[in-house]
């Protein structure tokens, strides 16, 4: 139940702000909504709901939905909060945007989750959330993983320009990393994620998918790493699907 009690002008003013946000959140949750339904959902007087709606409309935070002249006016989120959200996101780094998804993946898989960025020297590990198992993979932050020897690198390779990918393979082959078969990349492309089964380190397997911005440019890769003993083929595909789902839910925030 939402109330507007307060012993002073200050507390009442603060509570009014809370009520305004409660109205906005409810409109965002339900979608197009009338004042009567809004008041009922928030357990506030209809007159109060109407007052908040009118104020938020004047400020550009709510807009009326086109309806017939006989139907009650319904409301939806206006351009102001959308613009505010986009401006805030524009100032966030890739790490800040993706950090909640990393935590959710670590909790759901109980494995170590990494965020890596594409660099010339390799795939740079910039974020790490350790898994819950006693035996877990913990690569150091700031480590460069090879493109051809890591799930994150293989996932990113799917979106690199062919000329750059050829150079990377040549350089890493000279360093002793195994070549990547074309059919492995084709399969990763079809799945939307890459699986690394001990390509770089014996006993370590991982699954990774690239994070693209709205232009299709790879901005990073999320990967889940674990001992090979826990990464069966079936589990690798299950984790891959989870990573792709998380990326889809936040990837559009990258500008």
Backbone torsions as a table, in degrees:
resi	resn	phi	psi	omega
1	UNK	NA	136.0	178.0
2	UNK	-99.9	129.4	179.5
3	UNK	-124.4	168.8	179.7
4	UNK	-128.3	38.5	-178.5
5	UNK	-77.7	157.6	176.1
6	UNK	177.4	142.1	-175.7
7	UNK	-88.1	-14.5	-178.2
8	UNK	-138.4	168.2	177.9
9	UNK	-61.4	-36.7	-179.4
10	UNK	-64.7	-49.2	-177.5
11	UNK	-64.6	-37.2	177.8
12	UNK	-65.9	-39.3	178.8
13	UNK	-63.9	-43.7	178.2
14	UNK	-62.8	-41.8	180.0
15	UNK	-64.9	-32.8	177.1
16	UNK	-63.5	-36.9	176.2
17	UNK	-63.8	-44.1	177.9
18	UNK	-60.0	-41.7	-180.0
19	UNK	-65.7	-39.1	178.3
20	UNK	-61.9	-42.4	178.1
21	UNK	-67.7	-33.7	177.0
22	UNK	-63.6	-40.2	177.1
23	UNK	-63.4	-46.8	179.6
24	UNK	-60.1	-45.5	-179.1
25	UNK	-62.6	-38.1	-179.0
26	UNK	-70.3	-39.8	176.9
27	UNK	-64.0	-41.5	178.7
28	UNK	-65.4	-36.1	-178.1
29	UNK	-71.5	-44.3	-174.4
30	UNK	-84.5	-36.1	-171.9
31	UNK	99.2	-142.8	179.2
32	UNK	-62.5	124.4	-174.0
33	UNK	-145.6	144.3	176.6
34	UNK	-90.3	164.8	-177.6
35	UNK	-64.3	-38.7	-179.1
36	UNK	-61.4	-47.4	179.4
37	UNK	-65.5	-40.0	179.8
38	UNK	-61.1	-46.1	179.5
39	UNK	-62.5	-41.0	179.5
40	UNK	-64.6	-44.9	-177.9
41	UNK	-63.8	-36.3	-177.4
42	UNK	-94.1	-1.9	179.4
43	UNK	55.1	49.1	176.3
44	UNK	-127.4	159.5	177.8
45	UNK	-59.0	145.2	179.9
46	UNK	-61.5	-34.9	179.2
47	UNK	-63.5	-37.4	178.2
48	UNK	-68.5	-42.6	178.7
49	UNK	-61.2	-41.6	178.6
50	UNK	-63.1	-38.2	-179.6
51	UNK	-66.2	-43.4	179.1
52	UNK	-66.5	-41.4	179.4
53	UNK	-61.2	-44.0	-179.5
54	UNK	-63.6	-42.6	179.5
55	UNK	-64.9	-43.8	-179.6
56	UNK	-67.9	-31.7	176.0
57	UNK	-66.9	-43.9	179.0
58	UNK	-60.1	-32.1	-178.2
59	UNK	-86.7	-3.4	179.2
60	UNK	86.1	10.5	-177.5
61	UNK	-90.2	-22.0	175.3
62	UNK	-130.8	147.0	176.5
63	UNK	-131.4	147.5	178.3
64	UNK	-75.8	146.5	177.3
65	UNK	-91.1	133.4	179.4
66	UNK	-59.2	129.9	179.9
67	UNK	-149.3	172.1	178.7
68	UNK	-68.5	158.1	-176.9
69	UNK	-62.7	-23.2	-177.8
70	UNK	-89.1	-15.0	-177.3
71	UNK	-89.5	144.4	177.1
72	UNK	-61.9	147.7	179.5
73	UNK	-66.7	136.9	175.0
74	UNK	-115.4	158.4	-171.5
75	UNK	-126.9	150.1	174.7
76	UNK	-141.9	168.2	-179.3
77	UNK	-62.9	134.5	-178.7
78	UNK	-92.5	-171.7	-174.5
79	UNK	-73.4	-25.9	-173.6
80	UNK	-63.1	-51.9	179.8
81	UNK	-66.7	-31.3	177.9
82	UNK	-64.6	-46.6	178.3
83	UNK	-62.7	-39.4	178.7
84	UNK	-62.0	-44.0	179.2
85	UNK	-62.4	-42.9	179.9
86	UNK	-65.6	-38.3	178.3
87	UNK	-66.4	-36.7	177.9
88	UNK	-67.3	-44.5	179.8
89	UNK	-62.0	-36.4	-178.1
90	UNK	-61.4	-21.7	-178.6
91	UNK	-97.9	-1.3	178.7
92	UNK	-88.5	147.0	175.6
93	UNK	-83.5	167.2	175.8
94	UNK	-56.1	-41.3	-178.4
95	UNK	-63.3	-43.5	-178.3
96	UNK	-65.5	-38.7	-178.9
97	UNK	-68.2	-39.8	-173.0
98	UNK	-90.5	-13.0	-175.1
99	UNK	-55.7	-44.8	178.3
100	UNK	-60.5	-38.1	179.2
101	UNK	-65.0	-35.9	177.8
102	UNK	-61.9	-44.4	179.7
103	UNK	-63.3	-41.2	179.4
104	UNK	-64.3	-39.9	178.7
105	UNK	-66.7	-39.2	179.6
106	UNK	-64.9	-39.7	179.1
107	UNK	-68.6	-38.7	-176.8
108	UNK	-76.4	-28.6	-178.5
109	UNK	-101.9	-18.8	-175.2
110	UNK	63.5	17.6	180.0
111	UNK	-114.2	169.0	178.4
112	UNK	-73.4	132.3	-179.7
113	UNK	-116.0	135.7	-176.3
114	UNK	-122.4	145.9	167.8
115	UNK	-115.0	124.8	-178.0
116	UNK	-126.2	148.5	-179.3
117	UNK	-114.7	144.2	-179.7
118	UNK	-75.8	122.3	177.6
119	UNK	-129.7	167.6	-179.9
120	UNK	-66.2	-36.3	-177.7
121	UNK	-77.3	-15.1	-177.1
122	UNK	151.9	-161.6	179.9
123	UNK	-98.4	115.6	-172.0
124	UNK	-90.2	123.7	178.0
125	UNK	-79.5	117.0	-176.9
126	UNK	-116.3	-17.9	177.6
127	UNK	-139.7	143.5	179.4
128	UNK	-148.2	129.2	172.2
129	UNK	-120.3	116.2	-173.3
130	UNK	-72.8	148.6	178.8
131	UNK	-75.9	171.9	-175.8
132	UNK	-87.6	-14.2	-178.1
133	UNK	-71.2	149.7	176.1
134	UNK	-63.4	-40.9	175.6
135	UNK	-96.4	108.9	-175.7
136	UNK	-143.6	162.5	179.4
137	UNK	-92.4	127.9	-177.1
138	UNK	-133.5	75.7	176.4
139	UNK	-68.2	142.6	-177.3
140	UNK	-70.3	145.2	173.7
141	UNK	-64.3	143.3	-178.2
142	UNK	87.5	-1.0	178.6
143	UNK	-78.7	142.4	174.5
144	UNK	-98.2	117.6	175.3
145	UNK	-94.5	146.2	178.3
146	UNK	-71.1	145.6	175.8
147	UNK	-60.9	-45.3	-174.2
148	UNK	-79.4	-7.6	-177.1
149	UNK	-119.1	11.6	-178.7
150	UNK	-135.9	151.4	178.6
151	UNK	-64.5	-40.0	179.0
152	UNK	-63.5	-43.1	-179.6
153	UNK	-65.0	-41.6	178.5
154	UNK	-65.4	-38.0	178.7
155	UNK	-65.6	-40.4	179.1
156	UNK	-69.1	-34.2	-178.3
157	UNK	-59.2	-27.8	180.0
158	UNK	-63.1	-19.4	-173.5
159	UNK	-118.7	8.5	177.4
160	UNK	-86.8	155.4	175.7
161	UNK	-66.3	140.2	-176.4
162	UNK	-51.5	-40.5	-178.5
163	UNK	-64.2	-42.0	179.5
164	UNK	-67.2	-39.9	-179.4
165	UNK	-64.4	-37.6	178.1
166	UNK	-63.3	-43.1	179.2
167	UNK	-63.4	-44.5	179.6
168	UNK	-58.6	-44.9	-179.2
169	UNK	-63.7	-40.5	179.7
170	UNK	-63.9	-46.1	-179.4
171	UNK	-63.7	-44.4	-177.0
172	UNK	-74.1	-28.0	174.9
173	UNK	-65.3	-39.6	177.6
174	UNK	-64.7	-27.3	178.8
175	UNK	-84.0	-2.3	175.1
176	UNK	99.0	7.1	178.6
177	UNK	-83.4	144.0	-175.1
178	UNK	-67.1	146.2	177.9
179	UNK	-67.5	156.5	179.3
180	UNK	-99.5	127.8	178.4
181	UNK	-76.3	142.4	-179.3
182	UNK	-59.7	-36.3	-178.5
183	UNK	-67.6	-29.1	176.8
184	UNK	-66.9	-40.7	178.5
185	UNK	-69.3	-37.3	178.3
186	UNK	-62.3	-43.3	178.7
187	UNK	-64.4	-42.6	178.6
188	UNK	-62.6	-37.8	178.6
189	UNK	-63.2	-41.6	-179.8
190	UNK	-67.9	-38.5	-177.3
191	UNK	-77.9	-31.7	-173.8
192	UNK	91.3	3.3	178.7
193	UNK	-153.5	158.1	-178.9
194	UNK	-113.6	146.5	178.2
195	UNK	-115.7	128.2	177.6
196	UNK	-112.2	113.9	-179.1
197	UNK	-111.2	88.5	176.2
198	UNK	60.6	30.4	178.2
199	UNK	-70.4	-32.7	-176.1
200	UNK	-105.6	-46.7	-175.8
201	UNK	-129.2	129.0	179.2
202	UNK	-62.4	134.5	178.5
203	UNK	86.3	0.0	-178.0
204	UNK	-121.5	129.1	176.1
205	UNK	-126.6	158.6	-178.3
206	UNK	-155.5	160.6	175.4
207	UNK	-129.7	136.2	-178.4
208	UNK	-145.8	154.7	177.0
209	UNK	-139.0	147.3	-178.5
210	UNK	-80.5	149.3	174.6
211	UNK	-107.1	119.5	-177.1
212	UNK	-107.7	147.5	172.6
213	UNK	-85.8	-175.9	-173.6
214	UNK	-68.1	-12.5	177.7
215	UNK	-95.0	0.2	-178.7
216	UNK	84.2	11.2	179.3
217	UNK	-85.2	130.7	179.1
218	UNK	-70.1	120.3	-179.2
219	UNK	-100.7	-16.2	-178.9
220	UNK	173.6	-174.6	178.2
221	UNK	-146.1	139.9	173.9
222	UNK	-102.8	131.3	178.7
223	UNK	-136.4	152.7	177.0
224	UNK	-118.2	122.9	-176.0
225	UNK	-116.5	143.6	178.8
226	UNK	-156.6	166.5	170.9
227	UNK	-58.8	143.3	-178.8
228	UNK	-57.9	-29.5	-178.9
229	UNK	-62.0	-22.4	179.2
230	UNK	-102.6	-5.0	-174.5
231	UNK	-107.2	75.9	175.1
232	UNK	-70.3	166.2	178.7
233	UNK	-58.9	-44.5	-178.9
234	UNK	-62.8	-43.7	-178.3
235	UNK	-68.6	-34.9	178.5
236	UNK	-60.6	-42.1	179.4
237	UNK	-70.1	-36.1	177.2
238	UNK	-63.5	-44.2	179.8
239	UNK	-67.0	-40.2	177.9
240	UNK	-57.5	-42.8	178.6
241	UNK	-64.3	-37.8	177.8
242	UNK	-64.5	-42.4	179.8
243	UNK	-62.0	-46.9	-179.6
244	UNK	-59.5	-41.6	-179.8
245	UNK	-63.0	-43.2	179.7
246	UNK	-64.8	-41.9	-179.8
247	UNK	-64.1	-40.9	179.4
248	UNK	-62.1	-31.2	-177.0
249	UNK	-77.5	-20.3	-177.7
250	UNK	-123.5	-13.8	-174.1
251	UNK	-60.6	-32.1	-179.0
252	UNK	-67.8	-13.2	178.5
253	UNK	-76.7	-17.2	179.6
254	UNK	-76.9	130.4	-175.2
255	UNK	-113.6	NA	NA
